Amino acid sequence: MSEGQSPGIVTSKRLIKYRTSSWQVHDFEVWSGEFLCRIAVLKMEDSVLIWVGSTPADLGEVALGVPPRTGRQAASSSLIGGDAGAAPLARQLAAALDQPVYVCCGSHFDRFSMPLVVQGLITEIKSRPECFNMEQTHS
């Protein structure tokens, strides 16, 4: 179906017009001598969803981080799964990006590999800010 057109099937009196999605996907890999993980970023209108994992794709944990209000720290909450790494990462990213961030972890990262994953994310945010809504929130 083309943008601006409506489907030919009539099921109600309402007119539905299709439009191009404003969501954008960006993915990359984090390496530190060897493959650590794949990261996929779903840029939405006022938030981002970041999936961190490896093959096969898995959704073990989901957490939401919200940016801080004036004089407060960012907050996060586990939505699905344990509290191994998604919630702290969501809190850190929400504070850095100043927007709600959903973090989905499909892999477990230990105390040695998680800082490498965070560093890979920071590097990607600095080099591709448009993929993380940074051009809107910090212009």
C-alpha positions in Angstrom: 0.0 0.0 0.0 1.4 3.4 -0.9 1.7 6.3 1.5 -1.4 8.4 1.6 -3.6 5.8 0.0 -6.3 3.8 1.8 -7.1 0.1 1.4 -9.7 -1.0 -1.0 -11.5 -3.2 1.6 -14.4 -1.4 3.3 -15.1 -2.6 6.8 -16.2 0.6 8.5 -17.1 4.2 7.6 -13.7 5.5 8.7 -11.1 6.3 6.1 -7.7 4.9 6.9 -4.6 6.5 5.2 -1.2 4.8 5.4 1.8 6.8 6.3 5.5 6.1 6.4 6.7 4.9 9.8 8.8 7.4 11.9 10.5 4.5 13.6 14.1 3.7 12.4 16.3 0.8 13.1 20.1 0.9 13.5 22.2 -2.1 14.4 25.9 -2.7 15.1 28.3 -5.1 16.8 30.5 -4.6 19.8 34.0 -6.3 19.5 36.9 -6.4 21.9 39.3 -8.7 20.3 36.4 -11.1 19.9 32.7 -10.7 19.3 30.8 -9.5 22.5 27.3 -8.8 21.3 25.0 -7.3 18.6 23.0 -4.2 19.5 19.9 -3.1 17.7 18.4 0.4 18.3 14.8 1.1 17.5 14.4 4.9 17.4 10.9 5.9 18.2 9.3 9.4 18.4 10.2 10.2 22.0 12.1 7.2 23.2 14.5 4.4 22.2 14.5 0.7 22.5 17.9 -0.9 22.7 18.3 -4.7 22.3 21.6 -6.1 23.4 22.4 -9.8 22.7 23.9 -12.4 20.5 22.8 -15.2 18.3 20.2 -16.8 18.7 18.1 -13.7 19.4 16.6 -13.9 22.9 14.6 -11.6 25.1 15.6 -12.6 28.6 15.3 -9.2 30.4 13.4 -5.9 29.6 13.9 -2.8 31.7 12.7 0.8 31.3 14.8 3.8 32.3 13.4 7.3 32.6 15.4 10.5 32.6 15.9 12.4 35.8 13.8 15.4 36.8 15.6 18.5 38.1 17.7 17.6 41.0 17.0 13.9 40.9 18.7 10.8 39.5 17.4 8.7 36.6 15.2 5.8 37.6 14.7 2.3 36.1 12.6 -0.7 36.6 12.8 -4.3 35.4 9.7 -5.1 33.4 10.5 -8.7 32.4 13.2 -11.1 33.9 15.8 -10.6 36.5 17.9 -7.7 37.5 21.2 -8.8 36.0 22.1 -5.8 33.8 19.2 -4.4 31.9 17.9 -2.0 34.6 21.2 -0.4 35.5 22.0 0.0 31.8 18.5 1.5 31.2 19.0 4.0 34.0 22.5 5.0 32.8 21.3 5.5 29.2 18.1 7.4 30.1 20.3 9.9 32.1 22.7 10.2 29.2 20.2 10.5 26.4 17.6 12.5 28.4 14.7 10.4 27.2 13.0 7.1 28.1 15.0 4.1 27.2 13.8 0.5 27.0 16.7 -2.0 27.3 16.3 -5.6 26.3 19.1 -8.0 27.2 19.2 -11.3 25.4 22.6 -12.3 26.8 24.2 -12.3 30.3 27.2 -10.0 30.7 29.6 -10.3 33.6 31.5 -7.6 35.4 34.3 -7.7 32.8 32.2 -7.7 29.6 29.4 -5.2 30.6 31.8 -2.2 30.7 33.0 -3.1 27.2 29.4 -3.2 26.0 28.7 0.2 27.6 31.8 1.6 26.0 30.7 0.3 22.6 27.3 1.9 23.1 28.9 5.2 24.2 31.1 5.2 21.1 28.2 4.5 18.8 26.0 7.2 20.5 28.8 9.8 19.9 29.4 8.7 16.3 25.8 8.3 15.3 23.7 10.6 17.5 20.8 10.7 15.0 20.2 7.0 15.6 19.4 7.7 19.3 17.2 10.8 19.0 20.1 13.0 20.1 19.6 15.6 17.4 16.1 16.3 18.8 16.8 16.3 22.6 20.1 18.1 22.6 19.8 20.7 19.8 
